[in-house]
Amino acid sequence: MKIESHLAQIGSIKEPVTGAVSFPIYQSTAFRHPQLGQSTGFDYARTKSPTRSVLEEAAAKLESGDAGFACSSGMAALQTIFALFSQGDHLIVSLDLYGGTYRLLERIMSRFGVTASYVDTNDLDAINELWQPNTKAVLIETPTNPLMMITDIERVASWAKAKGLLTIVDNTLLTPFFQRPIELGADIVIHSATKYLGGHNDVLAGLIVTKGKELSEQMAFLHNSIGAVLGPQDSWLLMRGMKTLALRMERHQYNATKISEYLQGHSAVEEVYYPALPHHPNHDIQNKQSSGNTGIFSFRLKDARYVEPILRHVKLIAFAESLGGVESLMTYPAVQTHADIPEEIRRQIGVDDRLLRFSVGIEHVDDLIGDLEQALAAAKQEIGEE
């Protein structure tokens, strides 16, 4: 079956007793044993629960992995993955990185002796220079958040495999509908499922998918031991959201492409960062390894004075953090999502006081462009340019 059919049918044939098309929410934390030494396969909800299991099986299938693990947030999923590593271990990580991941590595994992080096992960020579005998993994965001940098997953995964390292790919922005990193050689895929997978700004969740029996067993142990698991209600909400993922991603992509093209030609905009645009430096790599593009992009204004009035004047577009929902959101990374990254590093990679990030929803594209047009016009008028 095509991925659209897998998505639409999540959980629909999993309840044999009643034939419920929408898989039930099993709220129970405890499960009766038939007798001593026997189990129904469910003992305690932290270890395994029926609703979460259906979600995890679907995630593994969609990402071409062997096992899926649903966590209470994207950061909980990252923490569970990082628990694979020990004192003295070293990681190579994408330079343009979500601020929460940077915070977790630099302010928490560093206390346990796990270190990280940051690099443009599409530069294999630079990656190779950072390799140390204690390096254990490469963590890639592709596209990155917020500058939409692209990494050739297959190339980096091949290098990592030759070095005996794990390849971990954050696939939040493209989802398995457009990109499947395990098919390109990755060992672990992670999602902030709060974003496109949930898709409605109403559920906080994270997903991990692993490839390989031994790695999957290790992750199962950590998932159960750490216990940052997803509850049944949120598991059901996430499955419900994923059923429409194909339709939503197509609309997100269409809207984002049209709007990024519009902003490219606007007098107030200096640069637009979106892999679908032909001038993007990694446009060809994106087209090679992905079947489509995300619904998020960033753009740099010519003058930082535009920022505040734009965010104040948008009406249909909400000034809010997060991304990937049906509603359009605009974010100011320097003071929101990437505030925990030191200013010197932020400016080095381009997350400065002129950069805005736009999570394009599924509203009509003409309405979104109209909202941007009036907000940009108001901003220019306020600073005396029109």
N, C-alpha and C positions, 0 to 999 in steps of 0.2 A: 504493500500500500504506500501511497504518497504520504508525505508528512502532514498535509492538511487533514487527511482522514484519521491518522493516528491522534492528532490533536483533538479533533471533534469527538472522538470515541473514548477519550480518557475516562476510565472507570465504568463505562456503560455496560460491560458484560462481566463485571467482577462480583456481582451480588447474586449468588445462585438461588437463595431461598425465595426471595420475593420477585427477582428480576428487575429491581429498581434500576432505571436508566441513569439517574443521578446517584452516584455511590453515597451511601449514608454516612452521617457523622457519628462515629463510635466514640462517645464521650467517656467511656469507662477507662480508668487507669489500671484496674486489676481484672484478671481473667481466670475463670475457674479451671482447675486441673481435673481431667476425667478421673484420674486416680494417681497414686504415688508413682512417680517416674514417667508420667505421661503429660503431654502438653498439646494444646490446640495449635501451637505455633506462636501463641501470644501469651506472655506471662505478666509483663509490666509495661506500661505505656512508654516509659522512657526508652526502653530497649526496642520495642516494636509495637505499633498500634495499627489496626486495620485501615483506617482512613489515610494515615501517613504512608503506609506501605504501598497503597495504590498509586499515590503521588510519586513516591520514590522509584517505583518500577517504571512509570511513564517517563520520568526524567532520564533514567538510564537508557531506555529505548530511544528516546529522541536524540540523545547525545552520542549514541553508538557506544555506550559504556557498559560495564558489567554490573555496577551497583550505584544506586543513588541514595543520598542522605539529605533529608530536609531539616533545616536549622531555623532557629527562632529569628534570625536576621542575616543579612549578608555579612556583617562583621562577625557574627557567631560562626558562620561557615568558614571565614578566613581564620579565625582563632583555632577552630578545630583542625584545619589543614596545617597551620603553623605548629600545632602540637606534635606533628611528625618529627620535628627537628629538636636537637639537643644543644646543650651548652657547647659553644665553640663552633657551631655550624654557621655557614655563610650562604647567603642567597644573593642572586643577581636579579634585579628588579627593574621594570620599566621606569624610565626617568619621569615621563609625564604620567603622573599617578594620582588616583583619587586620594584626597587628603586623609580620609579615614584609614586607608591602608598604610599610608606613611606614618600616621600617628601610632597605629598599632605596632608597627615595626620599630619605630624609633623611641617610643616612650614606654612600651610594655615589653615586647620581645627582647629588646636590648638589655633589660634588667635580668633576663635569664641567659644572657651570653650568646644570643643569636644575632648576628650582624647582617647588614644588607648593603650592597653597592648598587647605585642607580645609573642606568645607561640607556641610550637609545637602543632598544633591543632589536632594531632592524640593522644595526651596524655590527656584523659578526666579528670583525676585527676588534672592535671596542669590547665586546662581550668576552672574547678570548683573552684579552689583556687583564680583565677583572677576575678570571678564573683562578682559584686557589685550591690547594689540595683538600681543604675543608669545605669547599663549595658543594652544596647538596641539591640545589634546584634553581631553575630559572622561572620567575613569575612574570607573565606577560599580560598587559592589558592591550587588546587590539580590537577595535579602535580605542585609543586612550581617552581618558576623561580629564580635561575638557578639550584638548587640542587635536583630537582625531588623528593621532599618529598611528600608522599601520605597521605591524610586524609580520614578516613572512614566517608563519607558524611552522610550516614544514621544514624550512631551512634551519631554524633555531632548534626545533625538536630533534632533528637529525644530529646536529652538533652536540646537543645535550646528551642524547643517547650514547654517542661515542665516548663521552666523558663520564658516563655512568650517573647522570643527573636526572632528576625529575623535571618534567616540563608542566607547569601549571598555567592555565590560560583563563583569564577572566572574560567570559563570553556574554556578560550582561547586556552590552549595547547592541549586539547583533542577534542573540538568541539562536537556538538550534534551527530555527526556520531559515535563517540566512547563512549560518556558519557552524560547522561541527569540528572543533579543534582535535578531538580524539581521532577522527578519520585522517587528520594531517600529522599525527604522531604524538599528540599531547597525552600525558598520563592522567591528569586531573583537570576537570573543568569546574569553574565556580560561577555562580550567578548571585547577584543581589536580586532575588526573585520578587522583591518589592516593586521592581521596575517593570520591564516589558512583560515578563511572564505573568505577573499578577494583573498589571495593566490598568488598574482602576483606582490607584491611590488609596486603597482600603485594606491592604494586608501587608504586614511586615514579615519577610521571610528570606531565607537563603537556601541555595541548593548546591550540593557537591555531587559530581559524577566521577567515578574512578574506572580505570581500565586495568585489568589484571587481577588474578585471584588473591595474591599476597597483599597487594596494596589495598584492595577492597576490604580484606579482613582487618588490616591495620586501621583503616578508616572507621570500620564498624565498631571496633574496640574504643577508639577515641570518641566517636559520636555518642556512644552509650555512657562512657566514663565521664566525659565533660558534661553531658546532659543538656546542652543548649538545643533541644529538639523542638520541632514545630508541633503545636497542639492540633487536635483534630478539626476544630472550627476553621483555623487558618489554613490547614491543609486542604479542606474542602473549598474555601474561597480561592486558593491558588489554582486548584484544578479547574474550577469554574472559569477563572480568568484565562487559563491556558487553552481552553476549548476554542476561543476566538482569536488566538495569537496570529494565525495566518492572515486573517482579514485585517487585523489591526496593523500588523507590520507592513503590509502592502500600502495601507493608507498613510501610515507614519512616513514611510519612505517617499511616497508621492508628494505629500505636503512639504516635507523637508527639502526635497530637491527643488520644487518650485520657489519656495521662500528663499533658499540660499542663492538661487539665481537672481531673484529680485534684489536681495541685499548686496550682491556683488556689484551692481550698477548704481548703488545709492551714494550720493555725494558725502554722506556722513560716515561711511564705512570704509575702512582701510583694507581689511582682509576678511575672508570667510574661510573657515576650516571645516570642510565636509568632503569625505572621500569620493562621493559621487561626482564631484566637479572635475572636469578633465585636467585642470591645472594643479590638482592636489598631487604632491610629489610621489605618493604611493598609490595613485589611482590604479595602476596596472596590477599591483600586488593584491589590492582589495578585490579587483574583478576576478583574479585568478583563484583566490581561496574562498570567496564568498559569493553567494548567489543574489545578493542585494545589499542595501545600505540601511543604516539605522535611522531613527527619527530624531536624532539629536545632533546639533552642530554648535560651533562657537563662532563669534565674529568680533573683530577688533574695531573699535570706533577710532576716528581720527583725533578726537578730543575727549579727554576724560570728563569734561564738563557735561557731555551728553548723558552720561550714565544715570545720574539721579533723576532728571526730568523724564527720561524714557521709562524708567521703572515706576515712576509716579503716574505717568499718563497712560500706560497700557491698561486696557479695560477688559477685553476678552481674554487676553493672556494674563495669567496670574504671576506676580512676583513671589516666587516660592522655591524652596529647595526640593530636591528629588527630581525624578525624570521617569519617562516611560509610560505615563498614564494617558488615558484618553483625553484629558484636559491639558492644554498647553501651559507650560510653566517657563518662566525666565529666571535665571539665577546669575548672581554676581560672584564668580568663584573666588576672587581675591579676599572677600570678607565672609564668604559662606562655606562652600564645600572644601576649599583649599586653604582656609585660614590657619590651619595647624602646620602648614609647610612654611618654613622660614622665608621671609620676603626675598632674600638674596637668591634662594633656589627657585622660588616662584618666578621671579623676573628673568632668571637665566633660561627657563624653559618657555617663558612667554605668558605666564598667568599674571598679567599686570592689571593696573587700575583702569584699563580701557577695554578689557575683555568681558563679554557677556556670553552666557551659555543658554541656548534655546532648546528646550525639549518640546518638539512640535507634536501637538495632539492630533485628533482625528476630526476636528471641526472643519468646516468648508475652508479651503485654502484661500479663497477670495476674501473671506472675513478676517482671516489671520493677517494677510498682507495689508488689508485696510487698517487694521488695528496698529500694525507696525508703522504704517505710513503716517497716521495721525500723531502717533507718539514721537516719531522722529521729527516731524514738522514742528510739533510743540517744543521739543528740546532745542531745535535750531533757533526758533523764535526767542526762547528764554535767554539764550546766551548771545542774542543780538546778531545772528547770522542771516535771518530772514525777516 
